[in-house]
Protein backbone atom coordinates (compact mmCIF):
# COMPACT_ATOMS: atom_id res chain seq x y z
CA UNK A 1 0.00 0.00 0.00
CA UNK A 2 1.05 3.60 -0.57
CA UNK A 3 2.42 5.53 2.40
CA UNK A 4 0.75 8.70 3.64
CA UNK A 5 3.73 10.80 2.53
CA UNK A 6 3.59 9.28 -0.96
CA UNK A 7 -0.10 10.12 -1.15
CA UNK A 8 0.42 13.69 0.05
CA UNK A 9 3.35 14.08 -2.31
CA UNK A 10 1.16 13.04 -5.26
CA UNK A 11 -1.60 15.45 -4.25
CA UNK A 12 0.89 18.29 -3.85
CA UNK A 13 2.40 17.54 -7.26
CA UNK A 14 -1.04 17.75 -8.84
CA UNK A 15 -1.74 21.06 -7.06
CA UNK A 16 1.58 22.64 -8.11
CA UNK A 17 1.04 21.50 -11.70
CA UNK A 18 -2.56 22.78 -11.70
CA UNK A 19 -1.23 26.19 -10.67
CA UNK A 20 1.36 26.16 -13.46
CA UNK A 21 4.41 25.28 -11.36
CA UNK A 22 6.96 22.51 -11.65
CA UNK A 23 5.84 19.32 -9.88
CA UNK A 24 9.32 18.78 -8.45
CA UNK A 25 8.64 21.60 -5.97
CA UNK A 26 6.04 19.45 -4.22
CA UNK A 27 8.01 17.83 -1.38
CA UNK A 28 5.89 17.09 1.70
CA UNK A 29 7.32 16.30 5.13
CA UNK A 30 5.96 15.86 8.65
CA UNK A 31 5.51 19.21 10.34
CA UNK A 32 8.18 20.35 12.81
CA UNK A 33 5.43 22.41 14.49
CA UNK A 34 2.78 19.90 15.52
CA UNK A 35 0.85 22.71 17.21
CA UNK A 36 0.30 24.35 13.82
CA UNK A 37 -0.24 21.48 11.39
CA UNK A 38 0.46 17.83 10.67
CA UNK A 39 2.40 18.15 7.39
CA UNK A 40 4.11 20.92 5.50
CA UNK A 41 5.50 21.76 2.07
CA UNK A 42 8.20 24.40 1.56
CA UNK A 43 8.35 24.20 -2.24
CA UNK A 44 7.13 27.78 -2.66
CA UNK A 45 10.55 29.08 -1.60
CA UNK A 46 12.35 27.27 -4.43
CA UNK A 47 9.48 28.23 -6.74
CA UNK A 48 9.99 31.90 -5.93
CA UNK A 49 13.48 31.79 -7.48
CA UNK A 50 12.27 29.90 -10.55
CA UNK A 51 9.18 32.01 -11.26
CA UNK A 52 10.25 35.36 -9.77
CA UNK A 53 7.19 35.53 -7.53
CA UNK A 54 6.81 36.00 -3.82
CA UNK A 55 6.84 32.62 -2.05
CA UNK A 56 3.67 33.50 -0.14
CA UNK A 57 1.83 34.16 -3.42
CA UNK A 58 2.82 30.75 -4.78
CA UNK A 59 1.96 29.07 -1.46
CA UNK A 60 -1.44 30.76 -1.48
CA UNK A 61 -2.32 29.46 -4.96
CA UNK A 62 -1.19 25.92 -4.21
CA UNK A 63 -2.91 25.89 -0.79
CA UNK A 64 -6.19 26.96 -2.41
CA UNK A 65 -5.90 24.12 -4.93
CA UNK A 66 -4.98 21.54 -2.29
CA UNK A 67 -7.82 22.75 -0.07
CA UNK A 68 -10.33 21.41 -2.58
CA UNK A 69 -9.39 17.89 -1.50
CA UNK A 70 -11.91 16.68 1.10
CA UNK A 71 -9.22 14.65 2.91
CA UNK A 72 -7.92 17.87 4.47
CA UNK A 73 -9.49 19.70 7.36
CA UNK A 74 -7.15 22.63 6.76
CA UNK A 75 -4.62 23.78 4.15
CA UNK A 76 -3.06 27.17 4.83
CA UNK A 77 -0.40 29.37 3.27
CA UNK A 78 1.62 30.92 6.08
CA UNK A 79 4.26 33.62 6.00
CA UNK A 80 6.79 33.73 4.52
CA UNK A 81 5.71 30.87 2.21
CA UNK A 82 4.94 27.66 4.08
CA UNK A 83 2.06 25.41 3.06
CA UNK A 84 0.58 23.83 6.21
CA UNK A 85 -1.64 20.77 5.88
CA UNK A 86 -3.88 18.96 8.35
CA UNK A 87 -5.89 15.85 7.49
CA UNK A 88 -9.44 15.43 8.73
CA UNK A 89 -10.23 12.72 11.26
CA UNK A 90 -12.30 10.58 8.89
CA UNK A 91 -9.41 10.34 6.46
CA UNK A 92 -6.97 9.54 9.30
CA UNK A 93 -9.22 6.71 10.44
CA UNK A 94 -9.53 5.37 6.91
CA UNK A 95 -5.75 5.30 6.49
CA UNK A 96 -5.11 3.68 9.86
CA UNK A 97 -7.79 1.05 9.28
CA UNK A 98 -6.11 0.23 5.96
CA UNK A 99 -2.83 -0.28 7.83
CA UNK A 100 -4.57 -2.57 10.32
CA UNK A 101 -5.88 -4.74 7.48
CA UNK A 102 -2.58 -4.82 5.59
CA UNK A 103 -0.50 -7.97 6.22
CA UNK A 104 2.65 -5.80 6.35
CA UNK A 105 1.05 -3.20 8.65
CA UNK A 106 1.50 -0.48 6.07
CA UNK A 107 5.20 -1.06 5.42
CA UNK A 108 5.83 -0.57 1.70
CA UNK A 109 7.18 -3.69 0.00
CA UNK A 110 10.03 -3.62 -2.50
CA UNK A 111 8.81 -3.92 -6.10
CA UNK A 112 10.59 -5.78 -7.50
CA UNK A 113 12.23 -7.35 -4.44
CA UNK A 114 16.01 -7.32 -4.36
CA UNK A 115 18.32 -10.19 -3.45
CA UNK A 116 20.63 -8.84 -0.74
CA UNK A 117 23.58 -10.60 0.90
CA UNK A 118 24.52 -9.05 4.26
CA UNK A 119 28.03 -9.78 5.52
CA UNK A 120 28.09 -9.22 9.27
CA UNK A 121 29.53 -10.75 12.41
CA UNK A 122 32.99 -11.53 11.04
CA UNK A 123 34.47 -13.36 14.05
CA UNK A 124 37.72 -15.30 13.90
CA UNK A 125 37.58 -18.95 14.89
CA UNK A 126 39.75 -20.10 17.81
CA UNK A 127 39.08 -16.75 19.52
CA UNK A 128 36.19 -15.94 21.88
CA UNK A 129 33.75 -13.21 20.89
CA UNK A 130 34.57 -9.90 22.57
CA UNK A 131 32.74 -6.59 22.75
CA UNK A 132 34.36 -5.49 19.50
CA UNK A 133 32.06 -8.00 17.81
CA UNK A 134 28.90 -6.57 19.38
CA UNK A 135 28.03 -3.77 16.97
CA UNK A 136 28.49 -5.77 13.77
CA UNK A 137 26.18 -8.48 15.13
CA UNK A 138 23.49 -6.13 16.46
CA UNK A 139 23.43 -3.76 13.47
CA UNK A 140 23.71 -6.52 10.88
CA UNK A 141 20.90 -8.56 12.42
CA UNK A 142 18.61 -5.53 12.52
CA UNK A 143 19.39 -4.61 8.90
CA UNK A 144 18.72 -8.19 7.81
CA UNK A 145 15.29 -8.12 9.50
CA UNK A 146 14.57 -4.65 8.11
CA UNK A 147 15.39 -5.67 4.54
CA UNK A 148 13.16 -8.74 4.87
CA UNK A 149 10.32 -6.71 6.38
CA UNK A 150 10.40 -4.44 3.32
CA UNK A 151 9.91 -7.39 0.99
CA UNK A 152 13.42 -8.34 -0.08
CA UNK A 153 15.15 -11.72 -0.28
CA UNK A 154 17.99 -11.54 2.24
CA UNK A 155 20.88 -13.87 3.02
CA UNK A 156 22.87 -13.22 6.19
CA UNK A 157 26.45 -14.53 6.19
CA UNK A 158 28.68 -14.56 9.30
CA UNK A 159 31.85 -14.71 7.11
CA UNK A 160 34.20 -16.41 9.55
CA UNK A 161 37.91 -15.72 9.71
CA UNK A 162 38.83 -19.41 9.57
CA UNK A 163 41.72 -19.78 7.15
CA UNK A 164 44.49 -17.43 8.21
CA UNK A 165 47.52 -17.20 10.44
CA UNK A 166 45.54 -17.45 13.68
CA UNK A 167 44.86 -21.10 12.81
CA UNK A 168 48.56 -21.68 12.19
CA UNK A 169 49.40 -20.09 15.55
CA UNK A 170 46.94 -22.31 17.43
CA UNK A 171 48.11 -25.49 15.70
CA UNK A 172 51.77 -24.56 16.29
CA UNK A 173 51.15 -24.12 20.02
CA UNK A 174 49.14 -27.35 20.23
CA UNK A 175 51.93 -29.18 18.44
CA UNK A 176 54.55 -27.88 20.86
CA UNK A 177 52.44 -29.03 23.81
CA UNK A 178 51.35 -32.35 22.30
CA UNK A 179 53.95 -33.53 19.78
CA UNK A 180 52.75 -37.11 20.17
CA UNK A 181 49.28 -36.44 18.71
CA UNK A 182 48.75 -38.58 15.61
CA UNK A 183 47.64 -35.60 13.55
CA UNK A 184 51.13 -34.10 13.77
CA UNK A 185 52.73 -37.16 12.16
CA UNK A 186 53.65 -36.83 8.47
CA UNK A 187 52.14 -40.31 8.10
CA UNK A 188 48.71 -39.22 9.36
CA UNK A 189 46.05 -40.50 6.98
CA UNK A 190 43.12 -38.43 5.82
CA UNK A 191 40.07 -39.18 7.95
CA UNK A 192 42.13 -40.23 10.97
CA UNK A 193 41.02 -39.28 14.50
CA UNK A 194 42.05 -36.08 16.25
CA UNK A 195 41.64 -35.10 19.92
CA UNK A 196 38.43 -33.34 20.91
CA UNK A 197 39.00 -29.65 21.64
CA UNK A 198 36.89 -27.20 23.61
CA UNK A 199 36.58 -23.45 23.48
CA UNK A 200 38.18 -22.93 26.90
CA UNK A 201 41.39 -24.54 25.66
CA UNK A 202 41.33 -22.53 22.43
CA UNK A 203 40.68 -19.31 24.37
CA UNK A 204 43.79 -20.00 26.42
CA UNK A 205 45.98 -21.20 23.54
CA UNK A 206 45.45 -18.42 21.00
CA UNK A 207 46.44 -15.40 23.17
CA UNK A 208 49.52 -17.24 24.40
CA UNK A 209 50.53 -18.28 20.86
CA UNK A 210 49.92 -14.77 19.53
CA UNK A 211 52.07 -13.24 22.27
CA UNK A 212 54.82 -15.83 21.72
CA UNK A 213 54.93 -15.13 17.99
CA UNK A 214 55.85 -11.50 18.64
CA UNK A 215 59.00 -12.38 20.56
CA UNK A 216 59.96 -15.79 19.11
CA UNK A 217 60.83 -15.59 15.38
CA UNK A 218 61.23 -19.36 15.13
CA UNK A 219 57.73 -19.90 16.49
CA UNK A 220 56.29 -17.32 14.08
CA UNK A 221 58.07 -19.02 11.19
CA UNK A 222 56.64 -22.36 12.31
CA UNK A 223 53.10 -20.87 12.43
CA UNK A 224 53.52 -19.51 8.90
CA UNK A 225 54.72 -22.90 7.66
CA UNK A 226 51.82 -24.71 9.31
CA UNK A 227 49.34 -22.21 7.83
CA UNK A 228 50.82 -22.77 4.38
CA UNK A 229 50.79 -26.56 4.72
CA UNK A 230 47.24 -26.58 6.10
CA UNK A 231 46.02 -24.42 3.20
CA UNK A 232 47.72 -26.82 0.81
CA UNK A 233 46.01 -29.88 2.24
CA UNK A 234 48.32 -31.57 4.78
CA UNK A 235 45.90 -34.18 6.23
CA UNK A 236 46.80 -33.89 9.92
CA UNK A 237 46.63 -30.09 9.96
CA UNK A 238 43.38 -30.07 7.97
CA UNK A 239 41.82 -32.57 10.39
CA UNK A 240 42.86 -30.47 13.40
CA UNK A 241 41.62 -27.31 11.66
CA UNK A 242 38.20 -28.94 11.23
CA UNK A 243 38.12 -29.77 14.95
CA UNK A 244 39.10 -26.18 15.84
CA UNK A 245 36.31 -24.98 13.55
CA UNK A 246 33.76 -27.35 15.12
CA UNK A 247 34.55 -26.26 18.68
CA UNK A 248 34.65 -22.56 17.77
CA UNK A 249 31.44 -22.48 15.75
CA UNK A 250 29.51 -24.31 18.48
CA UNK A 251 30.58 -21.64 20.96
CA UNK A 252 29.90 -18.81 18.51
CA UNK A 253 26.39 -20.08 17.83
CA UNK A 254 25.67 -20.25 21.55
CA UNK A 255 26.82 -16.68 22.16
CA UNK A 256 25.08 -15.26 19.11
CA UNK A 257 21.90 -17.07 20.16
CA UNK A 258 21.98 -15.30 23.54
CA UNK A 259 22.21 -12.04 21.63
CA UNK A 260 19.25 -12.98 19.41
CA UNK A 261 21.42 -13.11 16.30
CA UNK A 262 21.36 -15.88 13.71
CA UNK A 263 22.91 -16.38 10.29
CA UNK A 264 21.67 -18.14 7.17
CA UNK A 265 25.22 -19.02 6.19
CA UNK A 266 28.21 -19.98 8.29
CA UNK A 267 30.66 -19.50 5.45
CA UNK A 268 34.25 -18.50 6.06
CA UNK A 269 37.37 -17.50 4.18
CA UNK A 270 38.01 -21.19 3.56
CA UNK A 271 34.81 -21.43 1.50
CA UNK A 272 36.15 -18.74 -0.83
CA UNK A 273 39.51 -20.50 -1.24
CA UNK A 274 38.36 -22.66 -4.23
CA UNK A 275 37.37 -19.47 -6.08
CA UNK A 276 40.82 -17.86 -5.86
CA UNK A 277 42.27 -19.61 -8.96
CA UNK A 278 39.29 -18.42 -11.02
CA UNK A 279 39.68 -14.91 -9.55
CA UNK A 280 43.34 -14.79 -10.57
CA UNK A 281 42.47 -16.12 -14.02
CA UNK A 282 39.88 -13.36 -14.53
CA UNK A 283 42.29 -10.64 -13.34
CA UNK A 284 44.97 -12.02 -15.65
CA UNK A 285 42.71 -12.33 -18.70
CA UNK A 286 41.58 -8.73 -18.26
CA UNK A 287 45.22 -7.63 -17.94
CA UNK A 288 44.55 -5.98 -14.61
CA UNK A 289 47.50 -7.50 -12.75
CA UNK A 290 50.87 -5.85 -12.46
CA UNK A 291 53.92 -6.64 -10.37
CA UNK A 292 55.00 -4.30 -7.57
CA UNK A 293 57.97 -5.25 -5.38
CA UNK A 294 57.29 -8.89 -6.09
CA UNK A 295 53.59 -8.69 -5.25
CA UNK A 296 50.69 -8.75 -7.70
CA UNK A 297 48.45 -5.69 -7.53
CA UNK A 298 45.47 -4.16 -9.32
CA UNK A 299 45.30 -0.41 -9.86
CA UNK A 300 41.95 0.99 -8.72
CA UNK A 301 42.66 4.74 -8.66
CA UNK A 302 40.42 7.03 -10.71
CA UNK A 303 41.06 10.41 -12.27
CA UNK A 304 38.44 12.09 -10.10
CA UNK A 305 39.88 10.78 -6.80
CA UNK A 306 40.47 13.62 -4.35
CA UNK A 307 42.78 11.53 -2.18
CA UNK A 308 45.43 8.95 -3.07
CA UNK A 309 43.97 5.50 -3.75
CA UNK A 310 46.64 2.79 -3.45
CA UNK A 311 46.45 -0.33 -5.61
CA UNK A 312 44.87 -3.42 -4.10
CA UNK A 313 47.32 -6.25 -3.39
CA UNK A 314 45.94 -9.65 -4.43
CA UNK A 315 49.12 -11.76 -4.04
CA UNK A 316 51.99 -11.05 -1.68
CA UNK A 317 55.60 -11.47 -2.83
CA UNK A 318 55.64 -15.00 -1.35
CA UNK A 319 52.55 -15.86 -3.45
CA UNK A 320 50.30 -15.98 -0.37
CA UNK A 321 46.79 -14.53 -0.24
CA UNK A 322 45.62 -11.66 1.94
CA UNK A 323 42.23 -10.31 3.02
CA UNK A 324 41.64 -8.58 -0.31
CA UNK A 325 42.17 -11.87 -2.13
CA UNK A 326 39.61 -13.77 -0.09
CA UNK A 327 37.18 -10.84 -0.07
CA UNK A 328 37.28 -10.69 -3.88
CA UNK A 329 36.95 -14.47 -4.14
CA UNK A 330 33.96 -14.27 -1.76
CA UNK A 331 32.28 -11.73 -4.04
CA UNK A 332 32.82 -14.11 -6.94
CA UNK A 333 31.33 -16.96 -4.88
CA UNK A 334 28.30 -14.89 -3.89
CA UNK A 335 27.68 -13.85 -7.47
CA UNK A 336 27.73 -17.46 -8.65
CA UNK A 337 25.56 -18.78 -5.79
CA UNK A 338 23.02 -15.97 -5.31
CA UNK A 339 23.42 -13.38 -8.13
CA UNK A 340 22.63 -10.65 -5.57
CA UNK A 341 21.45 -7.18 -6.50
CA UNK A 342 23.26 -5.82 -3.45
CA UNK A 343 25.92 -6.93 -0.96
CA UNK A 344 26.13 -5.05 2.33
CA UNK A 345 29.20 -5.20 4.55
CA UNK A 346 28.58 -4.29 8.21
CA UNK A 347 32.14 -3.62 9.33
CA UNK A 348 34.14 -1.25 11.54
CA UNK A 349 34.30 2.10 9.71
CA UNK A 350 38.10 2.09 9.95
CA UNK A 351 38.13 -0.54 7.20
CA UNK A 352 36.58 1.82 4.68
CA UNK A 353 39.66 2.15 2.46
CA UNK A 354 40.11 -1.62 2.20
CA UNK A 355 36.54 -2.18 1.06
CA UNK A 356 36.63 0.74 -1.38
CA UNK A 357 39.66 -0.91 -3.02
CA UNK A 358 37.94 -4.30 -3.08
CA UNK A 359 34.68 -2.91 -4.51
CA UNK A 360 36.48 -1.01 -7.25
CA UNK A 361 38.49 -4.08 -8.19
CA UNK A 362 35.36 -6.27 -8.23
CA UNK A 363 33.57 -3.94 -10.63
CA UNK A 364 36.67 -3.32 -12.77
CA UNK A 365 37.17 -7.08 -13.17
CA UNK A 366 33.48 -7.72 -13.83
CA UNK A 367 33.11 -10.07 -10.88
CA UNK A 368 29.61 -8.63 -10.50
CA UNK A 369 27.42 -6.72 -12.97
CA UNK A 370 27.86 -2.95 -13.09
CA UNK A 371 24.50 -2.38 -11.44
CA UNK A 372 25.23 -4.63 -8.44
CA UNK A 373 25.52 -2.40 -5.39
CA UNK A 374 28.42 -3.13 -3.04
CA UNK A 375 27.84 -1.13 0.14
CA UNK A 376 30.25 -0.55 3.01
CA UNK A 377 28.18 0.11 6.14
CA UNK A 378 30.83 1.25 8.58
CA UNK A 379 30.02 1.51 12.26
CA UNK A 380 31.60 3.52 15.05
CA UNK A 381 33.09 2.45 18.36
CA UNK A 382 31.36 1.50 21.60
CA UNK A 383 33.18 3.57 24.21
CA UNK A 384 33.38 3.62 27.97
CA UNK A 385 32.60 6.64 30.18
CA UNK A 386 36.11 7.97 29.44
CA UNK A 387 35.26 8.22 25.74
CA UNK A 388 37.75 5.49 24.84
CA UNK A 389 36.96 1.97 23.56
CA UNK A 390 35.16 0.01 26.27
CA UNK A 391 37.51 -2.09 28.43
CA UNK A 392 37.37 -4.35 31.46
CA UNK A 393 38.30 -2.86 34.83
CA UNK A 394 41.85 -4.11 34.43
CA UNK A 395 42.12 -2.52 30.98
CA UNK A 396 41.62 -5.67 28.90
CA UNK A 397 39.16 -6.41 26.10
CA UNK A 398 35.96 -7.78 27.63
CA UNK A 399 34.54 -11.06 26.36
CA UNK A 400 31.06 -10.66 24.93
CA UNK A 401 29.72 -13.40 27.19
CA UNK A 402 31.00 -11.46 30.23
CA UNK A 403 29.33 -8.26 29.04
CA UNK A 404 26.01 -10.02 28.51
CA UNK A 405 26.22 -11.60 31.94
CA UNK A 406 26.94 -8.19 33.50
CA UNK A 407 23.88 -6.73 31.80
CA UNK A 408 21.69 -9.72 32.68
CA UNK A 409 22.72 -9.49 36.36
CA UNK A 410 21.94 -5.78 36.46
CA UNK A 411 18.50 -6.41 34.91
CA UNK A 412 17.87 -9.26 37.38
CA UNK A 413 18.53 -6.89 40.30
CA UNK A 414 16.01 -4.45 38.83
CA UNK A 415 13.16 -6.96 38.81
CA UNK A 416 14.22 -8.96 41.87
CA UNK A 417 11.45 -7.56 44.04
CA UNK A 418 8.86 -7.15 41.26
CA UNK A 419 5.47 -8.55 42.23
CA UNK A 420 4.44 -8.64 38.56
CA UNK A 421 7.05 -11.19 37.39
CA UNK A 422 6.60 -14.79 38.50
CA UNK A 423 9.66 -16.32 40.15
CA UNK A 424 9.99 -18.94 37.44
CA UNK A 425 9.96 -16.21 34.75
CA UNK A 426 12.54 -13.89 36.30
CA UNK A 427 15.61 -15.44 34.67
CA UNK A 428 14.21 -15.18 31.14
CA UNK A 429 12.71 -11.74 31.80
CA UNK A 430 16.05 -10.42 33.09
CA UNK A 431 17.84 -11.77 30.04
CA UNK A 432 15.36 -10.15 27.67
CA UNK A 433 15.48 -6.81 29.51
CA UNK A 434 19.27 -6.87 29.42
CA UNK A 435 19.42 -7.65 25.71
CA UNK A 436 16.81 -4.95 25.00
CA UNK A 437 18.88 -2.43 26.96
CA UNK A 438 22.08 -3.25 25.07
CA UNK A 439 20.53 -3.42 21.62
CA UNK A 440 18.41 -0.29 21.83
CA UNK A 441 21.26 1.60 23.50
CA UNK A 442 23.38 0.76 20.48
CA UNK A 443 20.84 1.05 17.66
CA UNK A 444 19.33 4.40 18.73
CA UNK A 445 22.61 5.90 17.52
CA UNK A 446 23.27 6.15 13.79
CA UNK A 447 25.49 3.18 13.01
CA UNK A 448 28.36 5.41 11.82
CA UNK A 449 28.62 7.22 15.17
CA UNK A 450 30.64 6.31 18.26
CA UNK A 451 28.62 6.09 21.46
CA UNK A 452 29.06 5.77 25.22
CA UNK A 453 28.03 2.47 26.81
CA UNK A 454 26.07 3.62 29.88
CA UNK A 455 24.35 0.64 31.48
CA UNK A 456 22.43 2.66 34.09
CA UNK A 457 20.99 4.86 31.34
CA UNK A 458 20.21 1.90 29.08
CA UNK A 459 18.31 0.11 31.87
CA UNK A 460 16.15 3.12 32.72
CA UNK A 461 12.37 2.77 32.55
CA UNK A 462 12.17 6.35 31.27
CA UNK A 463 13.45 8.04 28.13
CA UNK A 464 14.66 6.52 24.88
CA UNK A 465 15.52 3.05 26.09
CA UNK A 466 14.67 -0.48 25.15
CA UNK A 467 13.41 -1.02 28.69
CA UNK A 468 10.87 1.81 28.25
CA UNK A 469 9.57 0.12 25.10
CA UNK A 470 9.27 -3.24 26.86
CA UNK A 471 7.47 -1.54 29.75
CA UNK A 472 5.05 0.11 27.30
CA UNK A 473 4.21 -3.27 25.76
CA UNK A 474 3.53 -4.73 29.22
CA UNK A 475 1.16 -1.82 29.96
CA UNK A 476 -0.67 -2.52 26.70
CA UNK A 477 -0.85 -6.22 27.54
CA UNK A 478 -2.27 -5.40 30.98
CA UNK A 479 -5.05 -3.24 29.53
CA UNK A 480 -6.06 -5.85 26.99
CA UNK A 481 -5.98 -8.62 29.60
CA UNK A 482 -8.18 -6.65 31.99
CA UNK A 483 -10.55 -5.86 29.11
CA UNK A 484 -10.69 -9.53 28.16
CA UNK A 485 -9.61 -8.69 24.60
CA UNK A 486 -7.74 -11.04 22.27
CA UNK A 487 -4.71 -9.08 20.98
CA UNK A 488 -5.08 -10.87 17.63
CA UNK A 489 -8.61 -9.54 17.06
CA UNK A 490 -9.57 -7.70 13.90
CA UNK A 491 -9.34 -3.93 14.21
CA UNK A 492 -11.85 -1.33 13.03
CA UNK A 493 -11.36 2.18 14.47
CA UNK A 494 -14.52 4.26 14.32
CA UNK A 495 -13.96 7.55 16.11
CA UNK A 496 -11.38 10.15 17.12
CA UNK A 497 -12.14 11.64 20.52
CA UNK A 498 -9.16 13.78 21.45
CA UNK A 499 -5.85 15.24 20.36
CA UNK A 500 -3.98 12.36 22.00
CA UNK A 501 -6.03 9.93 19.85
CA UNK A 502 -5.10 11.97 16.81
CA UNK A 503 -1.40 12.08 17.73
CA UNK A 504 -1.29 8.32 18.16
CA UNK A 505 -2.99 7.81 14.79
CA UNK A 506 -0.41 10.08 13.15
CA UNK A 507 2.44 8.16 14.73
CA UNK A 508 0.99 4.95 13.33
CA UNK A 509 0.73 6.57 9.90
CA UNK A 510 4.40 7.60 10.00
CA UNK A 511 5.72 4.08 10.62
CA UNK A 512 6.19 3.38 6.91
CA UNK A 513 8.20 6.58 6.58
CA UNK A 514 10.55 5.36 9.32
CA UNK A 515 11.03 2.04 7.51
CA UNK A 516 11.72 3.86 4.25
CA UNK A 517 14.35 6.12 5.85
CA UNK A 518 15.96 3.18 7.63
CA UNK A 519 16.25 1.25 4.35
CA UNK A 520 17.48 4.27 2.41
CA UNK A 521 20.31 4.95 4.86
CA UNK A 522 20.67 1.34 6.01
CA UNK A 523 20.43 2.66 9.56
CA UNK A 524 18.10 1.11 12.19
CA UNK A 525 18.10 4.23 14.38
CA UNK A 526 15.04 5.45 12.44
CA UNK A 527 13.13 2.39 13.65
CA UNK A 528 14.28 3.06 17.23
CA UNK A 529 13.12 6.66 17.06
CA UNK A 530 9.76 5.75 15.55
CA UNK A 531 9.16 3.00 18.12
CA UNK A 532 9.95 5.44 20.93
CA UNK A 533 7.67 8.14 19.49
CA UNK A 534 4.88 5.57 19.14
CA UNK A 535 5.35 4.42 22.74
CA UNK A 536 5.41 8.03 24.00
CA UNK A 537 2.24 8.87 22.04
CA UNK A 538 0.56 5.80 23.53
CA UNK A 539 1.54 6.89 27.04
CA UNK A 540 -0.03 10.32 26.51
CA UNK A 541 -3.16 8.68 25.08
CA UNK A 542 -3.33 6.25 28.01
CA UNK A 543 -2.93 9.02 30.58
CA UNK A 544 -5.66 11.12 28.95
CA UNK A 545 -8.38 8.47 29.02
CA UNK A 546 -10.12 6.10 31.44
CA UNK A 547 -10.32 3.44 28.79
CA UNK A 548 -11.83 0.51 30.68
CA UNK A 549 -14.40 2.71 32.43
CA UNK A 550 -15.53 4.55 29.29
CA UNK A 551 -19.37 4.31 29.15
CA UNK A 552 -19.69 4.96 25.39
CA UNK A 553 -19.29 1.51 23.75
CA UNK A 554 -18.29 2.92 20.33
CA UNK A 555 -15.61 5.15 21.80
CA UNK A 556 -14.36 2.40 24.12
CA UNK A 557 -14.26 -0.14 21.29
CA UNK A 558 -12.35 2.24 19.07
CA UNK A 559 -9.82 2.94 21.82
CA UNK A 560 -9.34 -0.78 22.43
CA UNK A 561 -8.75 -1.34 18.72
CA UNK A 562 -6.25 1.53 18.67
CA UNK A 563 -4.40 -0.13 21.55
CA UNK A 564 -4.38 -3.49 19.75
CA UNK A 565 -2.93 -1.89 16.62
CA UNK A 566 -0.35 0.06 18.62
CA UNK A 567 0.78 -3.20 20.21
CA UNK A 568 1.21 -4.88 16.82
CA UNK A 569 3.30 -2.03 15.47
CA UNK A 570 5.47 -1.87 18.60
CA UNK A 571 6.09 -5.61 18.44
CA UNK A 572 6.91 -5.38 14.73
CA UNK A 573 9.48 -2.66 15.34
CA UNK A 574 10.95 -4.45 18.36
CA UNK A 575 11.34 -7.51 16.16
CA UNK A 576 13.24 -5.47 13.56
CA UNK A 577 15.59 -4.39 16.37
CA UNK A 578 15.99 -8.02 17.46
CA UNK A 579 14.29 -7.38 20.80
CA UNK A 580 11.92 -9.91 22.38
CA UNK A 581 9.03 -8.53 24.41
CA UNK A 582 8.24 -9.62 27.98
CA UNK A 583 4.81 -10.27 29.50
CA UNK A 584 5.41 -8.46 32.79
CA UNK A 585 8.00 -6.21 34.42
Buried (B, 14 or more C-beta within 10 A) or exposed (E): BEBBBBBBBBBBBBBBBBBEBBBEBBBBEBBEEEEBBBBBBBBBBBBBEEBEBEBBBBBBBBBBBBBEBEBBBBBBBBEEBBBBBBBBBEBBBEBBBEBBEEEBBBBBBBEEBBBBBBBBBBBBBBBBBBBBBBBBBBBBBBBBBBBBBBBBBBBBBBBBBBBBBBBBBBBBBBBEEEEEBBBBEEEBEEEEEBEEBEBEBBBEBBEEBBEBBEEEEEBBEBBBEBBBBBBEEBBBBBBBBEBBBEBBBEBBBEBBEBBBBEBEBBBBBBBBBEBBEBBBEBBEEEEBBEEEEEBBBBBBEEEEEEEEBEBBBBBBEEEBBBBBBBBBBBBBBBBEEBEBBBBBBBBBBEBEEBBBBBBBBBBBBEBBEEEBEBBBBBBBBBBBEEEEBBBBEEEEEBBBBEBBBBBBEBBBEBBEEEEEBEEEBBEEBBBBBBBBBBBBBBBBBBBEEBBBBEBEEBBBEEEBBBBBBBBBBBBBBEBBEEBEBEEEEEBEBEBBBBEBBBBBBBBBBBBBBBBBBBBEBBBBBBBBBBBBBBBBBBBBBBEBBEBEEBEEEEBBBBBBBBBBBBBBBBBBBBBBBBBBBBBBB
